[in-house]
């Protein structure tokens, strides 16, 4: 059975090739980025500043 172009292209965007070491490294970095984003957003909200383009 032939695979469609869409199914072949979808394989490029899946994370099945990511090994455990990469995931262990990536997850804490994402959590730190999320935490910093929340803190910056809360600070700007408390002080009444808009989250501008440069933020």
Buried (B, 14 or more C-beta within 10 A) or exposed (E): EEEEEEEEEEEEEEEEEEEEEEEEEEEEEEEEEEEEEEEEEEEBEEEEEEEEEEE
